[in-house]
Every structure is written in structure tokens, then in C-alpha cells.
Amino acid sequence: MTYVFLANGFEEIEALTAVDLLRRANVPVQTVGVGGRQIVGSHQIPVMADIEESEISLDDIEMVVLPGGLPGTPNLEQSQIVKDTVVACYEKGAYVAAICAAPSILGHMGLLKGRRATVSDGFISDIIGAQYTGELVTMDGKIITGRGPTAAVAFALQLTDLLAEKEAAEKLRNLMRCQ
């Protein structure tokens, strides 16, 4: 299962593009509301999450996705369940993905030390110990980082390439005209 965390103030394009493309490629994904099921994005778009954070099961987790946005990123970082889920994924060798400001959470947790990573320009100093790449999407081991809203499709396609069956990922790229 892939869990995409949503906290009030999340960046809609980053979160929902990932959910949309993963579901198109038949990857099991659930949105997770931090603090409730109805979450309002940074552009005042209300979204009903599939589950609340307390309902997560770490048994079958393959990836956790942290979208950026303000104040979504600090709201995610304040959740102990979000941080515990990230650590559980990291420790079991599952994928950890974060985009825009959200890689700062990984930096604050010490998970980016000695790795290559990208992040929104205003948060470069928060990816503590990482080598900033400036790329739209950077993958180092099982950690995937994206730069911001412009990177939403490239980031989501990278996640899809990792989790979907090869044929489904290729079909999606063709459908999206992303070769």
C-alpha cells in the first residue's frame, strides 16, 4: 500500500497528481488525513481523505508520500504518526517520497545525510546533510524528492515507475504523452 499524507494546507497539485497517476497505473494508494478525514489544501480545495492517520497499517506499506505546501508541510511535521510512518518505511527499506517543502521534514529527521536530494528553493538549508541537486526529481536509494509544483507530473511518474507493473507504467506514460 502507498499512503499519501494530507494535512491542512497541502499543495493540491503535488498530492493529487501522485494519487491520480498511481491509481491510473493500478497501484494501491490511500490518502491519509492528518487530524481528520476532510482536509483543505493550500488553495482552499477541500478533499475527503480515504482514511485518517490512526488507521494506517504498516504491515503492507510500500511507500509513503509527503506533499509540500504551506502550512501543509509544518502540519505534517507536527504529526507523530507521520514521522513514525516515515521512520518505519525507511527502516524496512520501503520508499519514502517527498516533494516541494516536504523534503525538509526528511532533512530535519536526519534521513537525508549523505544523500542527493532536491527541494523547493526556500528550503534548501532544511535538507540537512544532503547534496542539493536542483533537479525536478532526485532519487537516492529508496528516497525520492521532488522540487515543487512544476515537478508534480515527473515526481508522480517516478513513483509509478517504481511501484506499478512495467506494462502499466509504460501504458500510463503513453497515455500521458510522457516518453
C-alpha positions in Angstrom: 0.0 0.0 0.0 1.1 3.5 -0.7 0.0 6.2 1.7 -0.2 9.9 0.6 -0.5 12.1 3.7 -2.7 15.2 3.5 -2.6 17.9 6.2 -4.4 21.2 6.1 -2.5 23.5 3.7 -1.1 20.7 1.5 -0.2 21.6 -2.1 -3.1 20.1 -4.1 -1.2 19.5 -7.4 1.6 17.6 -5.7 -0.6 15.3 -3.7 -3.4 14.7 -6.1 -1.2 14.2 -9.2 0.6 11.4 -7.4 -2.7 9.8 -6.3 -4.2 10.2 -9.8 -1.3 8.7 -11.7 -0.7 5.9 -9.2 -4.3 4.9 -9.4 -4.3 5.0 -13.2 -1.5 2.5 -13.1 -3.4 0.3 -10.6 -1.1 0.9 -7.7 -2.9 0.5 -4.4 -2.9 4.0 -2.8 -4.8 5.7 0.0 -4.9 9.3 1.0 -4.4 9.8 4.7 -6.0 12.8 6.6 -3.9 14.3 9.3 -6.2 15.5 12.0 -9.4 14.2 10.3 -10.8 13.0 7.0 -11.7 16.3 5.5 -8.6 18.3 4.7 -8.3 21.7 3.0 -5.5 22.3 0.6 -3.4 25.4 0.4 -5.7 26.8 -2.4 -8.8 26.2 -0.4 -9.8 22.9 -2.1 -11.4 20.5 0.3 -10.5 16.9 0.0 -12.0 13.9 1.7 -9.2 11.6 2.6 -9.7 7.8 2.3 -8.6 7.2 5.9 -7.4 9.1 9.0 -3.8 8.8 10.1 -4.7 6.5 13.0 -6.0 3.9 10.5 -2.6 3.3 8.8 -1.3 -0.3 8.6 2.4 -0.6 8.4 2.2 -4.3 7.5 1.9 -3.9 3.8 3.3 -0.4 3.3 5.4 0.0 0.1 5.7 3.8 0.1 4.8 6.9 2.0 4.4 10.2 0.1 4.6 13.7 1.7 3.3 16.5 -0.5 4.5 20.0 0.2 2.5 23.2 0.6 2.2 25.8 3.4 1.2 25.3 6.0 0.8 21.7 5.0 4.4 20.8 5.4 4.7 22.0 9.0 1.4 20.5 9.8 2.7 17.1 8.5 5.8 17.5 10.5 3.9 18.1 13.7 2.2 14.6 13.4 4.0 11.9 15.3 2.2 9.3 13.2 3.6 10.9 10.0 7.1 10.8 11.4 6.7 7.3 12.8 5.4 6.1 9.4 8.4 7.7 7.6 10.8 6.0 10.0 9.1 2.7 9.6 9.3 2.9 5.8 12.9 4.0 6.0 13.9 1.2 8.4 12.1 -1.6 6.4 13.5 -0.5 3.1 10.3 0.8 1.7 10.2 4.0 -0.4 9.9 7.5 1.2 8.9 10.3 -1.2 8.6 14.0 -0.5 8.1 17.0 -2.8 8.4 20.8 -2.6 8.9 21.9 1.0 8.3 18.3 2.4 11.8 17.1 1.9 12.7 19.5 4.7 10.9 17.0 7.1 13.3 14.3 6.0 16.2 16.7 6.5 15.1 17.6 10.0 14.7 13.9 10.8 18.3 13.2 9.6 17.3 10.9 6.8 19.0 12.9 4.0 22.5 12.9 5.4 25.0 11.9 2.7 22.3 11.6 0.1 21.4 13.6 -3.0 18.1 15.4 -2.8 16.0 18.2 -4.2 13.6 20.6 -2.6 11.8 23.9 -3.2 14.2 26.8 -3.3 13.2 28.3 0.0 14.0 25.1 1.9 17.5 24.2 0.7 19.0 24.8 4.1 16.5 22.4 5.6 17.6 19.3 3.7 20.3 18.9 6.3 23.3 16.9 5.3 22.1 16.4 1.7 23.7 17.4 -1.5 21.1 19.6 -3.2 20.7 18.7 -6.9 18.2 21.3 -8.1 16.7 18.6 -10.3 12.9 18.3 -10.8 13.1 14.8 -9.2 16.0 13.1 -7.4 16.2 9.5 -6.3 18.9 8.3 -4.0 18.3 4.8 -2.8 14.7 4.4 -1.6 14.3 8.2 -1.1 12.6 10.2 -3.8 12.4 14.0 -3.6 10.7 16.5 -5.9 11.3 20.2 -6.3 7.8 21.7 -6.3 4.5 22.0 -8.2 6.3 22.1 -11.6 7.7 18.7 -10.8 4.4 17.1 -9.9 3.9 15.0 -13.0 7.6 13.9 -13.2 7.5 13.1 -9.5 4.3 11.1 -9.8 5.6 9.2 -12.9 8.8 8.3 -11.0 6.6 6.8 -8.2 4.6 5.0 -10.7 7.7 3.6 -12.4 8.8 2.2 -9.0 5.5 0.6 -7.9 3.5 -0.3 -11.0 3.9 -3.3 -13.2 6.2 -2.3 -16.1 3.4 -2.7 -18.7 1.1 -0.4 -16.7 3.7 2.2 -16.2 4.6 2.3 -19.9 0.9 2.4 -20.8 0.4 5.4 -18.4 3.4 7.2 -19.9 1.9 6.7 -23.4 -1.5 7.9 -22.2 0.0 11.0 -20.6 2.3 11.6 -23.6 5.3 11.4 -21.3 8.0 9.4 -23.1 
